[in-house]
Amino acid sequence: MGNFNNNLIVKWRERFELLVRLTLGVPILLAGLQLALVGNQLSFDVTKLATWTNTEKVFALPLGVFALLAAVTSLIGLYHRSMLLNRQLEKVQEQIAISNKQFKRSDEQFKLAQEQFMLAQKQYSLVYTKENYVLYCEHKKQIEEHCEKIINGLRNREGIYYEIDYEKMYRYSFPENSYNQMDNFSLKSVRTPFEITEIIQENLERMCESLTPFMHPDSPSYKIDACFAGVGVYFFKPKLQEIEDPLLKIEIFLEATFEICGLLRRISIIKNESFTEIHQNIKLVEEKYKIA
């Protein structure tokens, strides 16, 4: 269609150029022929009025032919111009169509890129979650092994009178870590020590003042047990209560308290200076009741 229009435009341009030449040439030829035939009868004296008034009548044929050809040439020129304008409009429409196709293709490519980005983001999130889960489990395992070494180094009695819920202790000691986010990879907690130290010290001082029933809800030993339970350490209360000698109960309880506080100190739940004070209070209780 485009080639056909171009050929048609070229043909009409050739016709227009031919008519322009005819518009100029034919009247000149007719005027020359007329001069050759009747030129001896014409007057070219410009001072005479008849020369000016008869000129239009004498050259009426060349002038008429020129006017006719000029009108036809003008019409053909206008038609040729309109064809050029239509062709330009067609080209603009073709460019708009091409631009629309390119825009549509770009939009499709953008949507595809968005989908690929979202897929990559999901894959990254999945990989990150898996890696974070592995890091969380490894760190928790490392803390558990670290705590076991500490307890084994502190324990001086064969019997075991408490257990540690490492899952709870880990959540308490490292609240900034989770299956989805790991922030602390060290063996020490960055948690600010709360009233656990005051509770232990206060109740050890109460044990120095008087020996109350062991593990009674109002007794100092029960308060200390409840404090440790908040961290994830649980006394075997029935096992302790089965011991008939009350001083032996206190002795084992104090040893276990020393071990647990030593563990909490090593992972920074209890400050070093606070642990020293707790140790001194334990010694005061042992001296008061003559526990070797």
C-alpha positions in Angstrom: 0.0 0.0 0.0 2.8 2.4 0.9 4.7 1.7 -2.4 1.5 2.2 -4.4 0.9 5.6 -2.8 4.5 6.6 -3.4 4.2 5.7 -7.1 1.0 7.6 -7.4 2.5 10.7 -5.7 5.5 10.5 -8.1 3.2 10.3 -11.1 1.1 13.3 -10.0 4.3 15.3 -9.3 5.5 14.6 -12.8 2.1 15.7 -14.2 2.2 18.9 -12.2 5.7 19.7 -13.4 4.6 19.1 -17.0 1.6 21.4 -16.5 3.8 24.1 -15.1 6.0 23.9 -18.2 2.9 23.9 -20.4 1.4 26.8 -18.5 4.5 28.9 -19.2 5.4 27.5 -22.6 2.0 27.3 -24.5 1.0 30.9 -24.0 4.4 32.1 -25.0 4.3 30.0 -28.1 0.8 31.3 -29.0 1.9 34.9 -28.4 5.0 34.4 -30.5 2.9 32.8 -33.3 0.4 35.7 -33.2 3.2 38.2 -33.4 4.7 36.4 -36.3 1.4 36.4 -38.2 0.1 39.9 -37.4 3.0 41.6 -35.9 3.4 44.1 -38.8 -0.1 45.3 -38.2 0.4 46.0 -34.4 1.5 49.3 -33.0 4.1 49.3 -30.2 4.0 53.0 -29.6 3.5 53.2 -25.8 2.5 56.8 -26.1 -0.7 55.9 -27.9 -3.7 54.9 -25.8 -4.9 52.4 -28.5 -1.7 50.4 -27.9 -2.7 49.8 -24.3 -6.4 49.3 -24.9 -6.0 46.8 -27.8 -3.3 44.7 -26.1 -5.8 42.6 -24.1 -8.0 42.1 -27.1 -5.1 41.2 -29.4 -3.5 38.7 -27.0 -6.8 37.4 -25.6 -6.0 33.8 -26.8 -2.6 33.5 -25.1 -3.8 35.1 -22.0 -6.9 32.9 -21.9 -4.8 29.8 -22.4 -2.4 30.9 -19.7 -5.3 31.5 -17.3 -6.9 28.1 -18.1 -3.6 26.2 -17.7 -2.7 28.2 -14.5 -6.1 27.2 -13.0 -5.6 23.6 -13.9 -2.0 23.6 -12.7 -3.2 25.1 -9.4 -5.8 22.5 -9.0 -3.4 19.7 -9.7 -0.8 21.3 -7.4 -3.4 21.4 -4.6 -4.4 17.8 -5.3 -0.7 16.8 -5.3 -0.2 18.7 -2.0 -3.2 17.0 -0.4 -1.8 13.6 -1.5 1.6 14.5 0.2 -0.3 15.6 3.3 -2.2 12.3 3.4 1.0 10.4 2.9 2.5 12.3 5.8 -0.5 11.6 7.9 -0.3 7.9 7.0 3.4 7.9 8.1 2.5 9.6 11.3 -0.2 7.0 11.9 2.3 4.2 11.1 4.8 5.7 13.5 2.0 6.0 16.2 1.1 2.3 15.6 4.8 1.3 15.8 5.1 3.4 19.0 2.0 1.8 20.4 3.4 -1.7 19.6 6.7 -0.8 21.2 5.0 0.7 24.2 2.9 -2.5 24.6 6.0 -4.6 24.2 7.8 -2.5 26.7 4.9 -2.8 29.1 4.9 -6.5 28.7 8.6 -6.6 29.3 8.2 -4.4 32.4 5.5 -6.7 33.7 7.7 -9.7 33.0 10.6 -8.0 34.7 8.4 -7.3 37.7 7.3 -10.9 37.9 10.9 -12.1 37.7 11.9 -9.6 40.4 9.1 -10.8 42.7 10.1 -14.4 42.0 13.7 -13.6 42.7 12.7 -11.8 45.9 10.6 -14.8 47.0 13.5 -17.1 46.3 15.9 -14.8 48.2 13.5 -14.6 51.1 13.2 -18.4 51.2 17.0 -18.8 51.1 17.4 -16.1 53.7 14.8 -17.8 56.0 16.4 -21.2 55.6 19.9 -19.8 56.3 18.6 -17.8 59.3 16.9 -20.9 60.6 20.1 -22.9 60.3 22.1 -20.1 62.1 19.4 -19.9 64.8 19.6 -23.7 65.5 23.4 -23.7 65.3 23.7 -20.8 67.8 21.2 -22.3 70.1 23.1 -25.6 70.0 26.4 -23.7 70.6 24.8 -22.0 73.7 23.6 -25.3 75.0 27.0 -26.9 74.7 28.6 -23.9 76.3 26.2 -24.1 79.2 26.8 -27.8 79.7 30.6 -27.2 79.9 30.0 -24.5 82.5 27.7 -26.7 84.6 30.1 -29.6 84.4 32.9 -27.4 85.6 30.9 -26.0 88.5 29.2 -29.2 89.7 30.9 -31.0 92.6 28.1 -33.5 93.5 27.1 -36.6 91.6 23.4 -36.2 91.9 21.5 -33.9 89.6 18.8 -31.8 91.3 17.7 -29.4 88.6 17.2 -29.4 84.9 17.6 -26.7 82.2 15.0 -25.9 79.5 17.5 -24.6 77.0 14.8 -23.5 74.6 13.3 -21.2 77.2 16.7 -20.1 78.5 17.8 -19.2 75.0 14.6 -17.2 74.3 15.1 -15.4 77.6 18.8 -14.8 77.1 18.7 -13.9 73.4 15.3 -12.3 72.7 16.8 -10.4 69.7 17.3 -13.7 67.9 14.5 -15.7 66.2 14.0 -18.2 63.4 13.5 -15.2 61.0 16.2 -12.8 62.3 19.6 -13.3 63.9 21.3 -10.3 65.5 23.5 -11.7 68.3 26.0 -14.5 67.4 28.1 -14.2 70.6 28.0 -16.4 73.7 26.9 -13.6 75.9 23.4 -12.1 76.3 23.0 -8.4 75.7 19.9 -8.3 77.8 19.9 -5.9 80.7 19.8 -7.9 84.0 16.5 -7.4 85.7 15.4 -8.1 89.3 16.6 -11.7 89.3 19.8 -10.6 91.2 17.8 -8.7 93.8 15.3 -11.6 94.3 18.2 -14.1 94.8 20.1 -11.9 97.2 17.0 -10.9 99.2 16.0 -14.5 99.8 19.5 -15.7 100.6 19.5 -13.0 103.3 16.2 -14.3 104.6 17.7 -17.7 104.8 20.4 -16.3 107.0 17.9 -14.9 109.4 15.8 -18.0 109.9 15.4 -21.5 108.4 11.9 -21.7 107.1 10.1 -24.8 105.8 11.9 -25.9 102.6 10.0 -25.1 99.3 7.0 -23.8 101.0 5.3 -21.1 98.9 6.3 -18.4 101.4 9.8 -19.7 101.9 13.0 -18.1 100.4 13.9 -21.4 98.7 10.5 -21.4 96.9 11.0 -17.7 95.8 14.5 -18.5 94.4 13.1 -21.6 92.6 10.4 -19.5 91.0 13.0 -16.9 90.0 15.1 -19.6 88.3 12.0 -21.0 86.6 11.5 -17.7 84.8 14.9 -18.2 83.2 14.3 -21.8 82.3 16.0 -23.7 85.2 13.8 -26.0 87.3 14.6 -27.7 90.6 13.6 -31.3 91.2 11.5 -30.3 94.2 10.2 -33.8 95.0 13.7 -35.2 94.9 14.9 -32.5 97.3 12.0 -33.0 99.6 12.7 -36.7 99.8 15.9 -36.0 101.6 15.3 -36.4 105.3 18.2 -34.3 106.7 17.0 -30.6 106.5 20.5 -29.3 106.5 21.5 -31.6 103.6 18.5 -30.2 101.6 19.8 -26.6 102.3 23.4 -27.7 101.4 22.3 -29.2 98.0 20.0 -26.2 97.3 22.8 -23.8 98.0 25.2 -25.7 95.8 22.6 -25.8 93.0 22.0 -22.1 93.4 25.7 -21.4 93.2 26.0 -23.4 90.0 22.9 -21.8 88.3 24.1 -18.3 89.2 27.6 -19.2 87.9 26.0 -20.3 84.6 23.9 -17.1 84.4 27.0 -15.0 85.1 28.9 -16.7 82.2 26.2 -15.8 79.7 25.9 -12.3 81.2 22.4 -12.6 82.8 24.0 -11.9 86.2 26.8 -9.3 86.5 30.1 -10.3 87.9 29.8 -8.0 90.9 26.3 -9.3 91.6 27.6 -12.9 91.5 30.3 -12.1 94.0 27.6 -10.8 96.4 25.5 -13.9 95.9 28.4 -16.1 96.6 29.1 -14.3 99.8 25.5 -14.6 100.9 25.6 -18.4 100.2 28.7 -18.6 102.4 26.9 -16.7 105.2 24.0 -19.2 105.1 26.4 -22.1 105.2 28.3 -20.6 108.1 25.1 -19.9 110.0 23.9 -23.5 109.7 27.4 -24.9 109.9 27.2 -26.5 106.5 30.6 -27.8 105.4 
